[in-house]
Every structure is written in C-alpha cells, then in structure tokens.
C-alpha cells in the first residue's frame, strides 16, 4: 500500500485545494459544494473537512500543519455550526429536513476527522486541541438529533446505528447519555440486518448503498468487536465481485435506488476491500483492492476519497499487496433476488426475474439488452416470474392474462368514475399467454429460444437494444444507429460494430410491423432497437454472438 499512499495524498490535496478555493469564492457562507442558490447544506463541507484534516496531519502532504489550511478548517467548522439546527440535526436540502439519517452521514465524517485528530495528537500540530473541542461539540449536539429522529430507507437504519454506537463510546463518561444511545441502537439492531446469505442488502444498490451499509457494518464492528458485523461486509464484498462486468464497471440494473443503470467503477469499495484484506488473509480481496487503486491511478483519475480512513488504520497503511485483479470467470445465481450473473472468458451476461429488460449481454465496453414486447391488455412487456438456472444457461417463464371489467353487481353509489372503487369489480379473464424463454450459452455468445402457448394472433416483438452510435451492416446496408430509432430485422443476420467490438444478431424474422402500443410503452430513447417480430403462437430462435 505504501506505493499508493502518495496518490491518495495527492488526490486529497487536490480536493483540499478545491475546498479552499470554494471558500475564497463564497466568503459569506464558506459553503463547500451543496446545491446551488442560497440554501445551505453542511454535508459537502463536513466531507471536505475530513479530507482537509487528513492532509493537515499527514507529514508527507504539502498541507502538513499549514496555517492557511488550519484557518480554512476553522472557518468551515464555523459554517457547519451555523448550519446545524438547534435540535442538532442537519438538512439534506433537496428533500430531507431535520433528518436523523443525513445527520448520521455527517456524523460519520465528523467522527472520522476527530479520530484522526486524536490519533495524531503527538505530532504537536498547532490547534489540534481546539479542533477536537469544536468537533466534540458538534458531534454531541448531532447525537441528540440522531437519538430522537427516524429514517426513510433501509440503509438509513445502519448509518444511524453506527453513529449511535460510536457516540455511546465517545461520550461514555456521560453514562446516562451513553446508555440512551446504546438502547436506541439496540432498537434498530432488533429489527435484524437486511443482508442475506448471498451478500445482498435489501436495496440491491451495487452502485452506491451497498458501500454505505458496509461502512456502517465496519464502524459497528470497530465499536463492539462483534465479528457478526464483519460477516455482512465479507459476504457483500464477495457478492460484489460477481457484479463486475468485463469493462470493470459495476452492473447496477437490478438496483432499487437512484444508481440503477449508472456506469460506476468500484472505487467506493476500495478501502473496504483493503480493510478486510489487512485484517484477514484473503487474496481475493487483496487482489480486488489492488486492482481498484492501480487502475484508478492508471486512468489518471483522483483516487477514492478515503485518506481519512486509511490514516486511521495502521494495518491498512502497512498492507502489502500480493495479488491483482477481479474474478476472471464466475457463475452465481442469487435466488432471493432472482438474478443470474455469469462471466466467461470473452463475455458476461445477466438474467433478471421480474424485469422487462430481463437479459443483459456484455463484451468489452459494449452492452446490449433484450426485452419482449407483447402489448396484451394492460401489459406491455414479457415479465419473467420464474427463473430456472442451469450450468449452461437458464429458462425463464411468465404468464399474462387478458382481462376485462364487468359491471358492478350492486350500484356503486356514484356516477363519478374516479370515485368508484374499481377493485370491487369482478374481472373476466378470457385468454392467457404463456411465454417460455430458454437461454443457452455458446462458446462465443448466447442463443435464446422463445416459445408461446395460449392466445394466438398477438403481435410479439423480440427487442434487442444496442448502443446509439454503433454501426449496423449486412450485405445490403451500412448505417450508424441513432438514439431513439429502430429497425425490423426481417431475415438474415445483422453485424453490430461498437467500441471495437463486433456482434452478430440473427436470424431475423419480421411477420408484422407493429412496434408497440401508443400508451404506456417503454421507449428505448438512449439506444437503438432492433425488432424481430412474430405472431403467436410462435417458436423462434435468435443468436447474439461475438465475431472475431
């Protein structure tokens, strides 16, 4: 780790320069980051302060014991104290006010900075005692809000609980206050932690909130020394390695939160892999941590913002990497969430139960996804309700029903449609459509076979969604795919060129030209859609393969 410390420090210095520059631009508020306008938000400043404190205390930083930086830290702390509400809480001004959860996230960085000040007291850096006092005052007040407040989402509970346990130990001499914090923490813990045996948390947020929960679990472990908390971290980090795609980005399409569909590298997990690798012999985690930081440096990006965490742990700073890389191949079925993740030597794919975009295929930087449109009553897409994995693929099944309302058996008491309780109407089910989709792995790609049973004459659409800007060609045409546009592949094969990757799709089929209902249709506005269309009953095969 020693060879990468200079990069962590340099990145922290750049962030600190930005922090100081923001003070110069906003001398009245001294706000760093946050949302625009006159609305103040303490969190970005608190986060920047943790990084600033780290470089102020680091002998290898050009900001070591810098008088200019110390003044900046004092000014920023004054802004934080002005922004803190009387009840001790901080706002998240885009939506959450007097928020215990957001206050706990602020507390996380406040505590991290205070911990560094305490650890590096012996350096004799000017003003340490004063800064410690300021931090303690803000944290004590914040804990009152965290103690009394509530939450919105699953991960909030563990951010709050971690802060309560940290606060209980920090202010242990105030026995009554400390006991109150511990009792409140136990109330949250009594609900049970939402991590399953596959390593998934309830929000399935691989791009963000998994890391947030892991951070809380690590903090709770450090405060209690209860190894059970590390078990959740260990399982999630193992799971995350099967959510890394061939381009080293995280697969986020199954997230229930705002990171869904976002392209994210694994930077926020770096210190978590490093932490686990530094306290237990785990070559897989060691290799993951090494790859994240090495690749980050080679991409010329700022390193993950975690100098304040690494400096707090001697074992992390002293850790020597012995491995490098993510998993070369994997096959993992997550039965609770109904997700199959497979990575082979030259491609990866994901199958998801309960989603209209049920299949994602990726080679290199190129990702395509597949849907089946059926426009059947109020249903617009095939939604698989069953997934049966096997060693060379899987089978998906789903049933849709055609229904119609029937008249109320008794008068509804109003002629206002919107005031009627439509759930009390009986429904007539006069048809069903069952779709079975078999996905078979090939050496260079996938073959998927679609079979329908039940309703006939329905215009079915197999939709392959590809990146805009890709070049599409066969023996008859050549053109670039435009976002939001589409074509029907009536027969033969289509060559797709994107980011240096070449895919082959086909054989096509085009029995009709219907491309979806006008109401409620999910439109692929970011990419280009290739349709293969058939009437039910249908039994069709389609291949998506990599061309050398």
C-alpha positions as CSV (number, residue, x, y, z in Angstrom):
1,X,0.0,0.0,0.0
2,X,2.9,2.3,0.6
3,X,3.4,2.9,-3.1
4,X,-0.1,4.2,-3.5
5,X,-0.2,6.4,-0.4
6,X,1.3,9.2,-2.4
7,X,-1.6,9.1,-4.9
8,X,-4.1,9.1,-2.0
9,X,-2.4,12.1,-0.6
10,X,-2.1,13.9,-3.9
11,X,-5.8,13.4,-4.6
12,X,-6.7,14.6,-1.1
13,X,-4.5,17.7,-1.7
14,X,-6.4,18.4,-4.9
15,X,-9.7,18.1,-3.1
16,X,-8.4,20.3,-0.4
17,X,-7.3,23.0,-2.9
18,X,-10.9,22.9,-4.3
19,X,-12.2,23.2,-0.7
20,X,-10.1,26.3,-0.1
21,X,-10.9,27.8,-3.4
22,X,-14.6,27.5,-2.7
23,X,-14.1,29.5,0.5
24,X,-12.4,32.2,-1.5
25,X,-15.4,32.4,-3.8
26,X,-18.0,32.2,-1.1
27,X,-16.6,34.3,1.8
28,X,-20.1,35.0,3.2
29,X,-21.2,31.4,3.6
30,X,-18.0,29.4,3.4
31,X,-20.0,26.7,1.9
32,X,-18.3,23.9,0.0
33,X,-20.4,22.1,-2.6
34,X,-24.0,21.6,-1.9
35,X,-26.9,22.6,-4.1
36,X,-27.0,26.0,-5.8
37,X,-28.5,29.2,-4.6
38,X,-28.8,30.5,-1.1
39,X,-29.7,27.1,0.5
40,X,-27.0,25.9,2.8
41,X,-26.0,22.3,3.1
42,X,-23.4,21.2,5.7
43,X,-22.7,17.7,4.4
44,X,-20.3,18.6,1.5
45,X,-18.4,20.8,3.8
46,X,-18.2,18.2,6.5
47,X,-17.0,15.6,4.0
48,X,-14.4,18.0,2.6
49,X,-13.2,18.8,6.2
50,X,-12.4,15.1,6.8
51,X,-10.0,15.1,3.8
52,X,-8.6,18.5,4.8
53,X,-7.9,17.3,8.4
54,X,-6.1,14.2,6.9
55,X,-3.7,16.2,4.8
56,X,-3.2,18.7,7.7
57,X,-1.9,15.9,9.8
58,X,0.0,13.9,7.2
59,X,3.8,14.5,7.2
60,X,4.0,13.7,3.5
61,X,1.5,16.3,2.4
62,X,2.4,19.8,1.4
63,X,-0.5,20.9,3.6
64,X,1.1,19.4,6.7
65,X,0.5,21.9,9.5
66,X,-0.4,24.6,7.0
67,X,-1.6,27.8,8.7
68,X,-3.7,28.6,5.7
69,X,-5.4,25.3,5.8
70,X,-5.9,25.5,9.6
71,X,-7.7,28.8,9.1
72,X,-9.9,27.2,6.4
73,X,-10.8,24.3,8.7
74,X,-11.8,26.7,11.4
75,X,-13.9,28.8,9.1
76,X,-15.6,25.7,7.7
77,X,-16.4,24.4,11.2
78,X,-17.9,27.8,12.0
79,X,-20.1,27.4,8.9
80,X,-21.1,23.8,10.0
81,X,-22.1,25.1,13.4
82,X,-24.2,27.9,11.9
83,X,-25.9,25.4,9.6
84,X,-26.6,22.9,12.4
85,X,-30.2,23.2,13.6
86,X,-31.0,23.9,17.3
87,X,-32.0,20.3,17.7
88,X,-28.6,19.1,16.5
89,X,-29.7,17.9,13.0
90,X,-28.5,18.7,9.6
91,X,-30.7,19.1,6.5
92,X,-30.4,17.4,3.1
93,X,-32.0,20.4,1.4
94,X,-33.2,18.6,-1.8
95,X,-35.8,16.7,0.3
96,X,-34.9,15.9,3.9
97,X,-35.1,18.4,6.8
98,X,-34.2,17.8,10.4
99,X,-33.0,14.5,9.1
100,X,-31.5,12.0,11.6
101,X,-30.3,9.8,8.7
102,X,-28.5,12.6,7.0
103,X,-27.2,13.8,10.3
104,X,-25.7,10.3,10.9
105,X,-23.9,10.5,7.5
106,X,-22.5,13.9,8.6
107,X,-21.6,12.3,11.9
108,X,-19.6,9.6,10.1
109,X,-17.2,12.1,8.6
110,X,-17.1,14.3,11.8
111,X,-16.1,11.3,13.8
112,X,-13.5,10.2,11.2
113,X,-11.9,13.6,11.4
114,X,-12.0,13.7,15.2
115,X,-10.5,10.2,15.3
116,X,-7.5,11.4,13.2
117,X,-7.0,14.5,15.4
118,X,-7.0,12.2,18.5
119,X,-4.6,9.7,16.9
120,X,-2.1,12.3,15.7
121,X,-2.1,14.5,18.9
122,X,1.5,13.6,19.5
123,X,2.6,15.3,16.3
124,X,2.1,18.6,18.0
125,X,0.3,20.1,15.1
126,X,-1.0,23.6,16.0
127,X,-4.6,23.9,17.1
128,X,-5.4,20.1,17.5
129,X,-6.9,20.5,20.9
130,X,-9.1,23.4,19.8
131,X,-10.3,21.4,16.7
132,X,-11.0,18.4,18.9
133,X,-13.2,20.5,21.1
134,X,-15.1,22.0,18.2
135,X,-15.7,18.6,16.7
136,X,-16.9,17.1,20.0
137,X,-19.3,20.0,20.5
138,X,-20.9,19.5,17.0
139,X,-21.0,15.7,17.4
140,X,-22.6,15.8,20.8
141,X,-25.3,18.1,19.6
142,X,-25.8,15.9,16.4
143,X,-26.2,12.8,18.5
144,X,-29.3,14.3,20.2
145,X,-31.0,14.5,16.8
146,X,-29.9,11.1,15.8
147,X,-31.2,9.6,19.0
148,X,-34.6,11.2,18.7
149,X,-35.0,11.0,14.9
150,X,-36.2,8.5,12.4
151,X,-35.4,7.2,8.9
152,X,-36.8,6.6,5.4
153,X,-34.8,3.8,3.7
154,X,-33.2,0.5,4.9
155,X,-29.6,1.8,4.8
156,X,-30.5,4.8,6.9
157,X,-31.0,2.5,9.9
158,X,-27.4,1.3,9.9
159,X,-25.9,4.7,9.4
160,X,-27.9,5.8,12.4
161,X,-27.0,2.8,14.4
162,X,-23.3,3.1,13.7
163,X,-23.4,6.8,14.8
164,X,-25.2,5.8,18.0
165,X,-22.6,3.2,18.9
166,X,-19.7,5.5,18.0
167,X,-21.3,8.2,20.1
168,X,-22.0,5.9,23.0
169,X,-18.3,5.0,23.3
170,X,-17.1,8.6,22.5
171,X,-19.2,10.0,25.4
172,X,-19.0,7.0,27.7
173,X,-18.3,9.2,30.7
174,X,-21.8,10.7,30.3
175,X,-23.3,7.5,31.5
176,X,-27.0,8.4,31.1
177,X,-26.5,9.9,27.6
178,X,-24.3,6.9,26.6
179,X,-26.9,4.4,27.8
180,X,-29.6,6.2,25.9
181,X,-27.6,6.0,22.7
182,X,-26.9,2.3,23.2
183,X,-30.6,1.5,23.9
184,X,-31.6,3.3,20.8
185,X,-29.0,1.4,18.7
186,X,-30.4,-1.9,20.1
187,X,-33.9,-1.0,19.0
188,X,-32.6,-0.7,15.4
189,X,-30.5,-3.9,15.7
190,X,-33.5,-5.8,17.0
191,X,-35.1,-5.4,13.5
192,X,-32.4,-7.6,12.1
193,X,-29.9,-6.6,9.4
194,X,-31.2,-6.9,5.9
195,X,-28.2,-8.8,4.5
196,X,-29.0,-12.3,3.1
197,X,-26.7,-15.3,2.8
198,X,-25.8,-14.3,-0.8
199,X,-24.4,-11.0,0.5
200,X,-27.2,-8.8,-0.9
201,X,-28.8,-5.9,1.1
202,X,-32.5,-5.0,0.7
203,X,-31.9,-2.1,-1.7
204,X,-29.7,-4.2,-4.0
205,X,-27.8,-0.9,-4.7
206,X,-24.5,-2.2,-6.1
207,X,-23.5,1.3,-7.3
208,X,-23.9,3.1,-4.0
209,X,-25.8,1.9,-0.9
210,X,-24.1,-1.5,-0.6
211,X,-20.9,0.5,0.2
212,X,-22.8,2.8,2.6
213,X,-24.1,-0.2,4.6
214,X,-20.7,-1.9,4.5
215,X,-19.2,1.3,6.0
216,X,-21.8,1.2,8.8
217,X,-21.1,-2.5,9.5
218,X,-17.4,-1.8,9.7
219,X,-18.0,1.0,12.1
220,X,-20.2,-1.2,14.3
221,X,-17.6,-3.9,14.3
222,X,-14.9,-1.4,15.5
223,X,-17.2,-0.1,18.3
224,X,-18.4,-3.5,19.5
225,X,-15.7,-6.0,18.2
226,X,-18.7,-8.2,17.2
227,X,-17.4,-10.3,14.3
228,X,-21.0,-10.8,13.0
229,X,-20.9,-7.3,11.6
230,X,-17.9,-8.2,9.5
231,X,-19.7,-11.2,8.2
232,X,-22.1,-8.9,6.3
233,X,-19.2,-7.0,4.9
234,X,-17.4,-10.1,3.8
235,X,-20.4,-11.6,2.1
236,X,-21.3,-8.4,0.3
237,X,-17.8,-7.8,-0.9
238,X,-17.7,-11.4,-2.2
239,X,-21.0,-10.8,-4.0
240,X,-19.8,-7.6,-5.5
241,X,-17.0,-9.4,-7.3
242,X,-19.7,-11.2,-9.3
243,X,-21.3,-7.9,-10.2
244,X,-18.2,-6.6,-12.0
245,X,-18.6,-6.6,-15.8
246,X,-15.9,-7.2,-18.4
247,X,-15.1,-3.4,-18.6
248,X,-14.5,-3.4,-14.8
249,X,-17.7,-1.4,-14.2
250,X,-20.4,-2.4,-11.7
251,X,-23.7,-3.9,-13.0
252,X,-26.4,-1.7,-11.5
253,X,-29.5,-2.6,-13.4
254,X,-31.1,-4.5,-10.5
255,X,-30.8,-1.7,-8.0
256,X,-33.9,-0.3,-6.5
257,X,-32.3,3.1,-5.9
258,X,-31.0,6.0,-8.0
259,X,-27.8,4.3,-9.1
260,X,-29.9,1.9,-11.3
261,X,-28.4,1.9,-14.8
262,X,-25.5,4.1,-13.9
263,X,-22.0,3.2,-15.1
264,X,-19.8,3.1,-11.9
265,X,-16.3,1.8,-11.2
266,X,-15.7,0.1,-7.9
267,X,-13.8,3.0,-6.3
268,X,-16.1,3.4,-3.3
269,X,-15.3,-0.2,-2.3
270,X,-11.6,0.2,-2.4
271,X,-11.0,0.9,1.3
272,X,-13.5,-1.8,2.2
273,X,-11.6,-4.5,0.3
274,X,-8.3,-3.1,1.7
275,X,-9.7,-3.1,5.3
276,X,-10.8,-6.7,5.1
277,X,-7.5,-7.8,3.4
278,X,-5.5,-6.0,6.1
279,X,-7.2,-7.8,9.0
280,X,-7.5,-11.3,7.5
281,X,-5.7,-13.3,4.9
282,X,-7.9,-13.0,1.8
283,X,-6.0,-13.0,-1.6
284,X,-9.3,-12.3,-3.5
285,X,-10.0,-9.1,-1.5
286,X,-6.3,-8.2,-1.7
287,X,-6.4,-8.5,-5.5
288,X,-9.6,-6.5,-5.8
289,X,-8.3,-3.6,-3.7
290,X,-5.0,-3.6,-5.6
291,X,-6.8,-3.6,-9.0
292,X,-9.2,-0.8,-8.0
293,X,-6.4,1.6,-6.9
294,X,-3.9,0.7,-9.6
295,X,-6.4,1.0,-12.4
296,X,-7.7,4.2,-10.9
297,X,-4.2,5.7,-10.9
298,X,-3.5,4.5,-14.5
299,X,-6.8,6.1,-15.7
300,X,-5.4,9.4,-14.3
301,X,-8.4,9.9,-12.0
302,X,-8.5,11.1,-8.5
303,X,-8.2,8.2,-6.1
304,X,-11.2,7.3,-3.9
305,X,-11.7,9.9,-1.1
306,X,-10.6,7.7,1.8
307,X,-7.3,9.0,3.0
308,X,-9.0,9.8,6.4
309,X,-10.0,6.1,6.7
310,X,-6.6,4.7,5.7
311,X,-4.7,7.0,8.0
312,X,-6.8,5.9,10.9
313,X,-5.7,2.2,10.5
314,X,-2.0,1.4,10.7
315,X,-2.7,-2.1,9.3
316,X,-4.2,-0.6,6.2
317,X,-1.3,1.8,5.6
318,X,1.2,-1.1,6.2
319,X,-0.6,-3.6,4.0
320,X,1.4,-5.0,1.1
321,X,-0.5,-6.1,-2.0
322,X,0.4,-9.6,-3.2
323,X,-2.4,-10.1,-5.8
324,X,-4.1,-8.2,-8.5
325,X,-7.4,-8.5,-10.4
326,X,-11.1,-9.3,-10.1
327,X,-12.6,-12.7,-10.8
328,X,-11.8,-13.9,-14.3
329,X,-14.9,-16.0,-14.5
330,X,-17.9,-16.6,-12.3
331,X,-21.4,-18.1,-12.2
332,X,-23.7,-17.1,-9.4
333,X,-27.5,-17.4,-9.0
334,X,-28.9,-15.1,-6.4
335,X,-32.1,-16.9,-5.5
336,X,-33.6,-14.2,-3.3
337,X,-33.5,-11.5,-6.0
338,X,-33.8,-13.9,-8.9
339,X,-30.6,-12.7,-10.7
340,X,-28.2,-14.9,-12.6
341,X,-24.7,-13.5,-13.2
342,X,-22.3,-15.3,-15.5
343,X,-18.9,-14.2,-16.7
344,X,-17.0,-16.2,-19.2
345,X,-13.6,-15.7,-20.9
346,X,-14.9,-13.3,-23.6
347,X,-18.4,-12.1,-22.4
348,X,-20.7,-11.8,-19.5
349,X,-24.5,-11.8,-19.2
350,X,-27.1,-11.2,-16.6
351,X,-30.7,-12.5,-16.4
352,X,-33.2,-10.9,-14.1
353,X,-36.5,-12.2,-12.9
354,X,-39.4,-9.7,-12.6
355,X,-38.0,-7.1,-15.0
356,X,-39.0,-6.1,-18.6
357,X,-35.3,-5.8,-19.5
358,X,-34.5,-9.4,-18.5
359,X,-31.3,-10.1,-20.3
360,X,-28.1,-8.0,-20.5
361,X,-25.1,-9.2,-22.6
362,X,-21.7,-7.5,-22.5
363,X,-18.4,-7.9,-24.2
364,X,-15.7,-5.4,-23.6
365,X,-17.3,-1.9,-23.3
366,X,-20.3,-2.9,-25.4
367,X,-23.6,-3.8,-23.6
368,X,-26.9,-4.8,-25.2
369,X,-30.1,-5.8,-23.5
370,X,-33.2,-7.8,-24.6
371,X,-36.9,-7.4,-24.0
372,X,-40.0,-9.0,-25.4
373,X,-42.9,-6.7,-26.2
374,X,-46.4,-8.2,-26.1
375,X,-48.9,-5.3,-25.7
376,X,-51.5,-7.5,-24.2
377,X,-54.3,-5.8,-22.3
378,X,-52.5,-3.5,-19.8
379,X,-49.3,-5.5,-20.2
380,X,-46.6,-4.1,-22.5
381,X,-43.7,-6.5,-21.9
382,X,-43.0,-10.0,-21.0
383,X,-42.1,-10.0,-17.3
384,X,-40.5,-13.4,-16.2
385,X,-42.0,-14.6,-13.0
386,X,-39.8,-17.8,-12.9
387,X,-36.1,-18.4,-13.5
388,X,-34.6,-21.8,-13.5
389,X,-30.7,-21.7,-13.7
390,X,-28.6,-24.5,-15.1
391,X,-24.9,-25.0,-15.8
392,X,-25.1,-23.7,-19.4
393,X,-27.9,-21.1,-19.2
394,X,-31.4,-20.8,-17.8
395,X,-35.1,-20.9,-18.6
396,X,-37.5,-18.0,-18.0
397,X,-41.3,-18.3,-17.8
398,X,-44.1,-15.9,-17.5
399,X,-47.9,-15.9,-17.8
400,X,-50.0,-12.9,-18.8
401,X,-53.8,-12.7,-18.7
402,X,-56.3,-10.9,-20.8
403,X,-59.0,-9.3,-18.6
404,X,-62.0,-7.0,-18.8
405,X,-64.0,-5.3,-16.1
406,X,-67.6,-6.5,-15.6
407,X,-70.4,-4.3,-14.3
408,X,-70.8,-3.9,-10.6
409,X,-73.3,-6.4,-9.2
410,X,-74.6,-3.6,-7.0
411,X,-74.8,0.1,-7.9
412,X,-71.6,1.8,-6.8
413,X,-73.5,4.8,-5.3
414,X,-71.8,7.3,-7.6
415,X,-71.6,8.1,-11.3
416,X,-68.1,9.6,-10.9
417,X,-65.7,7.0,-12.4
418,X,-62.8,8.3,-10.3
419,X,-64.8,7.9,-7.0
420,X,-65.8,4.3,-7.8
421,X,-63.8,1.5,-6.1
422,X,-62.7,-0.3,-9.2
423,X,-61.1,-3.0,-7.1
424,X,-64.6,-4.3,-6.2
425,X,-65.4,-5.1,-9.8
426,X,-65.2,-8.6,-11.0
427,X,-62.9,-9.3,-13.9
428,X,-63.5,-11.5,-16.9
429,X,-60.3,-13.5,-17.8
430,X,-60.9,-14.7,-21.4
431,X,-57.4,-15.6,-22.5
432,X,-53.8,-16.3,-21.3
433,X,-50.4,-16.1,-22.9
434,X,-47.5,-18.2,-21.6
435,X,-44.0,-17.5,-22.7
436,X,-41.0,-19.7,-22.2
437,X,-37.6,-18.3,-23.0
438,X,-34.6,-20.6,-23.0
439,X,-31.2,-19.1,-22.9
440,X,-28.3,-21.3,-24.0
441,X,-24.6,-20.4,-23.6
442,X,-22.4,-20.8,-26.7
443,X,-18.7,-20.5,-26.9
444,X,-18.9,-17.0,-28.4
445,X,-22.3,-15.8,-27.1
446,X,-25.9,-16.8,-26.5
447,X,-28.9,-18.4,-28.2
448,X,-32.3,-17.6,-26.9
449,X,-35.4,-19.6,-27.9
450,X,-38.9,-18.1,-27.5
451,X,-42.0,-20.3,-27.3
452,X,-45.5,-19.1,-26.7
453,X,-48.7,-21.0,-25.7
454,X,-52.2,-19.8,-25.4
455,X,-53.5,-16.8,-27.1
456,X,-53.0,-16.6,-30.9
457,X,-52.7,-13.7,-33.3
458,X,-50.9,-11.5,-30.8
459,X,-48.0,-9.5,-32.4
460,X,-44.9,-10.4,-30.4
461,X,-41.7,-8.4,-30.6
462,X,-38.2,-9.5,-29.5
463,X,-36.4,-6.3,-28.9
464,X,-32.6,-6.1,-28.9
465,X,-31.4,-2.8,-27.6
466,X,-28.0,-1.6,-28.7
467,X,-25.8,1.5,-28.0
468,X,-26.5,4.6,-30.1
469,X,-23.6,5.3,-32.4
470,X,-23.0,1.6,-33.2
471,X,-22.5,0.8,-36.9
472,X,-25.1,-1.7,-38.3
473,X,-24.5,-3.5,-41.5
474,X,-25.1,-6.6,-43.6
475,X,-24.7,-7.3,-47.3
476,X,-27.4,-4.8,-48.2
477,X,-26.8,-1.7,-46.0
478,X,-24.4,0.2,-43.7
479,X,-25.5,3.0,-41.3
480,X,-25.0,4.4,-37.8
481,X,-27.6,3.7,-35.1
482,X,-29.3,6.8,-33.8
483,X,-30.7,7.2,-30.3
484,X,-34.4,6.5,-30.2
485,X,-34.6,5.0,-33.6
486,X,-35.3,1.4,-34.6
487,X,-35.5,-1.2,-37.4
488,X,-37.1,-4.6,-38.1
489,X,-34.7,-7.4,-39.0
490,X,-37.0,-9.4,-41.3
491,X,-34.4,-12.2,-42.1
492,X,-30.7,-12.9,-42.2
493,X,-28.1,-11.6,-39.9
494,X,-27.0,-8.2,-38.7
495,X,-23.5,-7.1,-37.8
496,X,-23.1,-4.6,-35.0
497,X,-19.8,-2.7,-34.5
498,X,-19.3,-0.8,-31.4
499,X,-16.2,0.4,-29.3
500,X,-14.0,-2.0,-31.3
501,X,-16.4,-5.0,-30.6
502,X,-18.3,-6.9,-33.3
503,X,-21.5,-8.7,-32.6
504,X,-23.7,-10.8,-34.9
505,X,-27.5,-10.9,-34.4
506,X,-29.9,-13.2,-36.2
507,X,-31.5,-14.9,-37.9
508,X,-34.2,-12.2,-38.1
509,X,-37.9,-12.6,-38.5
510,X,-40.5,-9.9,-39.4
511,X,-44.0,-11.2,-39.7
512,X,-45.5,-7.8,-38.8
513,X,-44.6,-4.1,-38.4
514,X,-46.3,-3.4,-35.0
515,X,-43.7,-1.8,-32.7
516,X,-45.7,-1.2,-29.6
517,X,-48.8,0.3,-28.1
518,X,-49.2,4.1,-28.0
519,X,-50.0,4.1,-24.3
520,X,-47.6,3.2,-21.5
521,X,-44.9,1.8,-23.9
522,X,-41.3,1.7,-22.5
523,X,-39.3,3.6,-25.1
524,X,-35.6,3.0,-25.7
525,X,-34.7,6.7,-26.1
526,X,-31.0,6.3,-25.2
527,X,-30.2,3.5,-27.6
528,X,-31.2,1.9,-30.9
529,X,-33.7,-1.0,-31.1
530,X,-33.6,-4.0,-33.4
531,X,-37.0,-5.7,-33.7
532,X,-37.7,-9.3,-34.6
533,X,-41.4,-9.7,-34.9
534,X,-43.8,-12.7,-35.0
535,X,-47.4,-13.6,-34.4
536,X,-48.4,-16.0,-31.7
537,X,-48.2,-19.0,-31.5
538,X,-44.5,-18.5,-32.0
539,X,-41.4,-20.7,-31.7
540,X,-38.3,-18.7,-32.7
541,X,-34.6,-18.9,-32.1
542,X,-32.2,-15.9,-32.1
543,X,-28.4,-15.8,-31.6
544,X,-26.3,-13.0,-30.3
545,X,-22.6,-13.8,-30.8
546,X,-19.2,-12.2,-30.8
547,X,-17.4,-12.1,-34.1
548,X,-13.6,-12.3,-34.1
